[in-house]
Amino acid sequence: MLQAQTHVPNPWKKALLHLPLLAQSPPPAPSEPEASEASPPIHHHHSLISSIKVLSAQGHLCEAFNAFSLLRLRSRSPASSLLLLHSLSSLISCTSSQKAIVQGLQLHALTLSHGLHDHPSLLPRLTSLYTTFGLLPDAHALVFSSHSLEVLHWNLLISAYMKDDRPSDALLAYRQLIQRGIRPDRFTYPSVLKACGDVRDLEFGKEVHRSINDSCMEWNIFVQNALIAMYVKCGVLGSARKLFDEMPERDVVSWNTMVSGYASRGMWEKAFQLFGQMRAEGSEVNSVTWNTIVGGHLQRGNPREALRLISEVTTHGSEVDFVTLVVGLSACSHVGSLKLGKEIHGFATRCCSDGIESVRNALITMYSRCKDMEHACLLFQMAKMRSLVTWNTMIAGFGLSDQADEASFIFRDMVHSGVQPNYVTVVTYLALCARVANLQHGRELHCYITKHDFKGYLLLWNSLIDMYSKSGRILVAKRVFDLLTNRDQVSYTSMIAGYGIQGEGTAALKLFNEMIDSGIKPDHINMVAVLSACSHSGLVSQGHKLFKMMIDSYGIAPQMEHYSCMVDLFARAGLVKKAEELLYKAPLPPTAAMWAALVGACQVYENTEIGERAAKKLLEMGTENPGHYVLIANMYAAAGCWVELAKVRTMMRDLGVRKSPGLAWADLGNGFHPFLVGDRSNPLAPEIYEVLDTLTGQMSDPGSIENLDLGFVEDIEGISKSMVDMGNNTSWVHTEVDMLMKLATVSGMTSRIGLKASQCFALNLKCRNEPLDVNNKCESLKRTKAHVIGLPKSRYIDLPAMNNSTSNDGTESLNC
């Protein structure tokens, strides 16, 4: 016993000191006469051994131990160890399956006392015992200390290491196996090759491959599949394909490994080709293969083909799992097919898969993208358990519909329910605030970011810069930008775009040069932002120079976005001929918006010849934008071309084109309020429109404009003339000024007003501490700053009722 204990690891020695009946020495052998009287017949032993085997197989561990104790009491002969061997084997297996570690340690101690711990039938079971309980170091010590040349226990150890995601230890065990002179078998190699692939050890994998070729082992499909998978994971697809082509037979794992290998490297054409070959040979196609190919079509921007394949799967009765449903719903989201999405929803319900979190989240996204927020909200409310991903999905859904208030409610419910928002949540919500110019909610998020220490997430701070820029708070955006110690392309692009929105092209150019000096190379998005800034500020020469540098110095091939910026730049500056030439030089057919910009410029600069050609191109495209038809009609009206005007009006009538009235929103701190052209629903409408008519008259008077401080405008006389020309039709100012008057009359607390209108010029009107001489009702307009900026999207008016100061971290002082 003492000699056996010298080879026992410390945990086992401790167990030996506290063993109950099993580990105690058997009673003293009786005298010879007593032994002859006490020894039962041999068939009694076999009966007990059979009972122990049956009880162990049935999981009755306690009864099996009782029978084993009885067997020990009745087995006192020198051959008793051999009688106990089969029973110990059954009991050790039972302790492993019943998770009885204490009893398992007792049995191991008993095998040591009987010298059976190295027996070929017990050693693998003891190894399994320790690996079952995750005691891998003990299992390794047991296997390493054994003198057995069998490979089975080594295979169990290597397999256990792989299941525990410890490939390096698995490779160490394999090396020790080889050093012992033990020959690996067909069960050893798959685990070892998987370990080589996981650690990307190509050289050792090749060494194992040579060992397989040098062995006398017959060809095995599992080993070959493992070899292919190892080469695929190491990125050697050529060697993997060579092995694949040389295989005398292939199973579904062989095909899936090769198809997935091509897919993981983005080699979709070869993956699709191999998939076609797979189906042509009549091989089995399981859900893994289908999901890989369907996902590949979706990733390559072909969602309709993905949906066709999913339809083919269901038609042929092939296996469909939740991954297939998620990919199908994602494809429906991309094409906006609500009908197909509902069909997949019904299929998921019949398969009882609609309760799976990933499927439910995909359903919410699908309904949101298809503009069916009612069903998206219903699914969200039906969810019993809402993870962080589910909350983010719902907020993103409201973001797709620009429903900032609803997203705000979801965000607050999320926080109150105890779910901590992550940076994805905040970025999604911030992007929504930027799109709808919701400064109030954006400030709240800024406070939340500051309080919860999101300093390491640059994406969040870039989103903050974007939000403040689009909301007209360029100074606050600049403070946030200055606080960043680590800036990337997105940081500079957001700030440059913000300056461009405000018409501060010089500042945008200065920041762009600063970005270049800091070692950040511009990309095509940076160039769009800086060219757009030049366009809105009338910096023609600078913009033209940047366009050339983009090609010559930065190696960026111009795309349609860049040509659009240049056309807009020339058109705004009155260089309509250059703008037209650039349109014809563009590598791709110009968009309707580009022709519309040229039409608008021709109207302003009275170039009917080029305007007619641009209008013809625009009408040939069959544009669906009502504003484009109105733009063409106005150009013909301004030029006195009544026949052409009548044709455009007739076309609009035949096509059913109607331009929506101008609409703007005002944020008074309690939500957004819409204002329409000619809206008289306000009880104070008579007083408001009295002020509006007076203000419109003053805006139409060139003498009134000459006394104003105009910034970022080179041709003041041209601007004044354009405003006078537009003064005859005051509808272009009714929306914004109507809203201004309503707010000034109703709230009387205007401190800053930001206006956006789709005009062709950037106009900065500043009235410094001088009351507008319009009407006594306008006394609250003593300090007004209005921006009229040529952007096609959201219009905003921000009317903060408090005097906000700015703290050191860039946040405005708020009651958070």
Buried (B, 14 or more C-beta within 10 A) or exposed (E): EEEBEEEBEEBBEEBBEEBEEBBEEEEEEEEEEEEEEEBEEEEBBEBBBBBBBBBBEEEBBEBBBBBBEBBBEBBBEEEBBEBBBBBBBBBBBBBBBBEBBEBBBBBBBBBBBBEBBBBEBBBBBBBBBBBBBEBBEBBBBBBEEBEBEBBBBBBBBBBBBBEEEBBEBBBBBBEBBBEBEBBBBBBBBBBBBBBBBBBEBBEBBBEBBEBBEEEEBEEBBEBBBBBBBBBBBBBBBEBBBEBBEEBEEBBBBBBBBBBBBBBBEEBBEBBBEBBEEBEEEEBEBBBBBBBBBBBBBBBBEBBBBBBBBBEEBBEEEBEBBBBBBBBBBBBBBBBEBBEBBBBBBEBBEEBEBBEBBBBBBBBBBBBBBBEBBEBBBEBBEEBEEBBBBBBBBBBBBBBBBEBBEBBBEBBEEBBEEEBEBBBBBBBBBBBBBBBBBBBBBBBBBBBBBBEEEBBEBBBBBBBBBBBBBBBBBBEBBBBBBEBBEEBEBBBBBBBBBBBBBBBBBBBBBEBBEBBBEEEBEBEBEBBBBBBBBBBBBBBBEBBBEBBEBBEEEBEBEBBBBBBBBBBBBBBBBBBBEBBBEBBEEBEEEBBBBBBBBBBBBBBBBEBBEBBBBBBEBBBEBEBEBBBBBBBBBBBBBBBEBEEBBEBBBEBBEEEEBEBEEBEBBBBBEEEBBEBBBEBEEBEEBEBBBBBBEBBBEBBBBBEBBEEBEBEBBEEEEBBBEBBBBBBEEBEBBBBBBBBBBBBBBBBEBBBBBBBBBBBBBBBBBEBEEEBBEBBEBBEBBBBBBBBBBBBEEBBBBBBBEEEBEBEEEBBBEBEE
